[in-house]
Amino acid sequence: MGELDKRVTIVTGAGRGIGFGIAKHLAAAGAIIIIAELNAETGASAAEQLRSNGYEATFVDTDVTDPESVQRLVDGVVERYGRIDILVNNAGAAEVGRTESMPVQDWYDQIDVMCNGVFLCLRAAGAVMIRQGAGVILNISSIAGLGAWPLRSAYDAAKAAVISLTENVGCEWARKGVRVVSVAPGVTRTNMLQQMVDDKVADLAQYEDRAPMGRVAEVEEIASAVQFLVSDRAKYITATTVSVDGGWTAWGNLPL
Ligand SMILES: NC(=O)c1ccc[n+]([C@@H]2O[C@H](COP(=O)([O-])OP(=O)(O)OC[C@H]3O[C@@H](n4cnc5c(N)ncnc54)[C@H](O)[C@@H]3O)[C@@H](O)[C@H]2O)c1
């Protein structure tokens, strides 16, 4: 029996990457996992992997940008389990490019997944948590939401909005028993990062050099911070963002 024993937990975008790492980590702590993922193939296989490790996990085909899809997810979880204890808003999609030539649709798409999607899931699951008088919402933001990362204007804007939303709603719901927190990961070794390296819009060696610890984060290191923040050990933490970035945000980038 772990510290999250039987806590009903939705993780969005958990078909792979950080989301899957979080799902695995929370499952190992006893949580019941609902993988809310747009990609049916990776979503179903992620849930299957968790079940084959002896954990309780299901996949729900979900598009976080679609209010009806999000409401179906939340209603289905409540119907099946009677409650929602934890929501991790993790789904994301990043594009890199110059702002002056950015296709307008790229702006809309990124804001849609990483800002509107966070709002839609938080709103729907939050209503359930307020009725329960308890719950935790953890939003994955980014170091990109804490400071400018050129060529990622839409991504930065969406992540800064997540940090602001966390503060705002965390205060709004603080007396209702619902905590809202955010984790801002530094550059993390995932498929998203690998894709950018393959597309030559990211340079891993440059990131490692920029990181005070001389390396990027591993998914497990993000997931372990998430586990702490959604657990009762963090019960006085709300309306704030915790950077898990190995010092990236603090470092002014002067030579060591
Ligand atoms: N990898 C990094 O370096 C890094 C750093 C900081 C923050 N983050 C954030 O962490 C989160 C996960 O990143 P990752 O690197 O694991 O990315 P990833 O691309 O590996 O995974 C993102 C997942 O979200 C899913 N998704 C996309 N749109 C969706 C939608 N509309 N509805 C439901 N699911 C959807 C994708 O199918 C995918 O499975 C993102 O929010 C990302 O911005 C990543």
The ligand as an SDF file (V2000), in Angstrom:
LIG
                    3D

 44 48  0  0  0  0  0  0  0  0999 V2000
   10.3280   17.3980  -22.6070 N   0  0  0  0  0  0  0  0  0  0  0  0
   10.7020   18.5500  -22.0910 C   0  0  0  0  0  0  0  0  0  0  0  0
   11.8700   18.9550  -22.1590 O   0  0  0  0  0  0  0  0  0  0  0  0
    9.6920   19.4000  -21.3490 C   0  0  0  0  0  0  0  0  0  0  0  0
   10.1610   20.4720  -20.5660 C   0  0  0  0  0  0  0  0  0  0  0  0
    9.2470   21.2580  -19.8740 C   0  0  0  0  0  0  0  0  0  0  0  0
    7.8960   20.9860  -19.9400 C   0  0  0  0  0  0  0  0  0  0  0  0
    7.4620   19.9410  -20.7230 N   0  0  0  0  0  0  0  0  0  0  0  0
    6.0150   19.7060  -20.7620 C   0  0  0  0  0  0  0  0  0  0  0  0
    5.7350   18.4060  -20.2770 O   0  0  0  0  0  0  0  0  0  0  0  0
    4.5630   17.8840  -20.9180 C   0  0  0  0  0  0  0  0  0  0  0  0
    4.8860   16.5370  -21.5610 C   0  0  0  0  0  0  0  0  0  0  0  0
    5.9460   16.7280  -22.4800 O   0  0  0  0  0  0  0  0  0  0  0  0
    6.6840   15.5110  -23.1950 P   0  0  0  0  0  0  0  0  0  0  0  0
    8.0430   15.9610  -23.4840 O   0  0  0  0  0  0  0  0  0  0  0  0
    6.4390   14.2610  -22.4630 O   0  0  0  0  0  0  0  0  0  0  0  0
    5.8700   15.5200  -24.5950 O   0  0  0  0  0  0  0  0  0  0  0  0
    5.4270   14.3340  -25.5600 P   0  0  0  0  0  0  0  0  0  0  0  0
    5.1970   14.9520  -26.8930 O   0  0  0  0  0  0  0  0  0  0  0  0
    6.3860   13.2060  -25.4570 O   0  0  0  0  0  0  0  0  0  0  0  0
    4.0290   13.9160  -24.9350 O   0  0  0  0  0  0  0  0  0  0  0  0
    2.9030   14.7500  -25.0230 C   0  0  0  0  0  0  0  0  0  0  0  0
    1.6710   13.8820  -25.0230 C   0  0  0  0  0  0  0  0  0  0  0  0
    0.4910   14.7230  -25.0720 O   0  0  0  0  0  0  0  0  0  0  0  0
   -0.4220   14.1250  -25.9720 C   0  0  0  0  0  0  0  0  0  0  0  0
   -1.3690   15.1330  -26.4910 N   0  0  0  0  0  0  0  0  0  0  0  0
   -1.1040   16.1150  -27.3890 C   0  0  0  0  0  0  0  0  0  0  0  0
   -2.2350   16.7960  -27.6710 N   0  0  0  0  0  0  0  0  0  0  0  0
   -3.2220   16.2480  -26.9160 C   0  0  0  0  0  0  0  0  0  0  0  0
   -4.6080   16.5190  -26.7730 C   0  0  0  0  0  0  0  0  0  0  0  0
   -5.2010   17.4970  -27.4800 N   0  0  0  0  0  0  0  0  0  0  0  0
   -5.3400   15.7650  -25.9120 N   0  0  0  0  0  0  0  0  0  0  0  0
   -4.7450   14.7520  -25.2110 C   0  0  0  0  0  0  0  0  0  0  0  0
   -3.4470   14.4460  -25.3160 N   0  0  0  0  0  0  0  0  0  0  0  0
   -2.6780   15.1820  -26.1620 C   0  0  0  0  0  0  0  0  0  0  0  0
    0.4620   13.5500  -27.0720 C   0  0  0  0  0  0  0  0  0  0  0  0
   -0.2390   12.5980  -27.8620 O   0  0  0  0  0  0  0  0  0  0  0  0
    1.5940   12.9550  -26.2580 C   0  0  0  0  0  0  0  0  0  0  0  0
    1.3250   11.6330  -25.8450 O   0  0  0  0  0  0  0  0  0  0  0  0
    4.1310   18.9490  -21.9300 C   0  0  0  0  0  0  0  0  0  0  0  0
    3.1390   19.7820  -21.3590 O   0  0  0  0  0  0  0  0  0  0  0  0
    5.4140   19.7270  -22.1620 C   0  0  0  0  0  0  0  0  0  0  0  0
    5.1610   21.0350  -22.6080 O   0  0  0  0  0  0  0  0  0  0  0  0
    8.3160   19.1450  -21.4260 C   0  0  0  0  0  0  0  0  0  0  0  0
  1  2  1  0
  2  3  2  0
  2  4  1  0
  4  5  1  0
  4 44  2  0
  5  6  2  0
  6  7  1  0
  7  8  2  0
  8  9  1  0
  8 44  1  0
  9 10  1  0
  9 42  1  0
 10 11  1  0
 11 12  1  0
 11 40  1  0
 12 13  1  0
 13 14  1  0
 14 15  2  0
 14 16  1  0
 14 17  1  0
 17 18  1  0
 18 19  2  0
 18 20  1  0
 18 21  1  0
 21 22  1  0
 22 23  1  0
 23 24  1  0
 23 38  1  0
 24 25  1  0
 25 26  1  0
 25 36  1  0
 26 27  1  0
 26 35  1  0
 27 28  2  0
 28 29  1  0
 29 30  1  0
 29 35  2  0
 30 31  1  0
 30 32  2  0
 32 33  1  0
 33 34  2  0
 34 35  1  0
 36 37  1  0
 36 38  1  0
 38 39  1  0
 40 41  1  0
 40 42  1  0
 42 43  1  0
M  CHG  2   8   1  16  -1
M  END
$$$$
